[in-house]
């Protein structure tokens, strides 16, 4: 079934997967909400495993993942983010703001800023977004990625680390992102950048 959450405030939550929200094959729609200051191993704010997550006018901020996906972690399924803010999230591996593996992701009219991916040298990257998995795609429209960072030593892709799948960026701004090693803005390896 589908769970719809409107006008909610998720704060100071703790879990192994999905500090505030987790879906395992289900469907979750969140609108006009705050998902803040929560902690998890994966998906400090939101965790999606083969489900469908829709965020509309949502702030995902100041969440922490001890592995990947400081703000949002998603594998399979779909993720749609519209008119939302992904801010000041931190991961200890990859994907400070969003870590996506083989997911169909659409981001429209949003701000992804000041997120950090602070993993070890061989696995640090994608301060704003990390994308992996050949079956996935990310489409970014009218969105700003700013002030994100990958590190601390040999991190790649301060704004976006694109390891696989399809990445399509339209009418968006990528500015002021930082990576100690390669590509302050976008690092692309095996996938397709359109």
C-alpha positions, 0 to 999 in steps of 0.5 A: 500500500501507500503511506502519505505523510503531510505536514510532519516533523521527523526529528532526532530519530535513530535506527540502523536503516533510515533514521526517520523513514524506511520503506522496504518495497512499499510506497511513501509520499511525504509533503511539506515536512521536515526530516532532520537531525536523525542518524542511521547506518544507511540513510540518516534521514530516509532509507528506500529498499526497492520501494517508491518514495516521493518527497514534495516540499520537504527539507532533509537536513542535518542527518548522519549516516555512519555508512552511506546516504547521509540524507537519503539512501536508495536501492532499486525502486524509485525516488522523486524529489520536487521543490525540496531541500537536501542540506547539511547531511553527512555520510562516513562513506559515499553520498552525503546528500543522496546515495542511489544504487540502481534507482530511478531518481527524478529531482526537480526544482530543488536545492542540494547544498552543504552535504559531505561524504567523508569516507576512506580514500577508496570509497569517498565521493559524491558530496551531494549525490553518489550514483551507482548501479547500471540499472539506475538513472538520475534526472536533475531539472532546475536544481542547484547543487552548491557547497557540497564536499567529498573527502577528506583525503582523496574524495571524488565528485564534490557535487556528484560522483557518477559511477554507473547508470544514466545521469541527465542534467537539465537547466541546473546549477552546479557551483562551489562544490569541493573534492580533494582529488578529482572533480569538484563538480561532477566525476563520471566513470562508467555510466552515461552523462547526458 
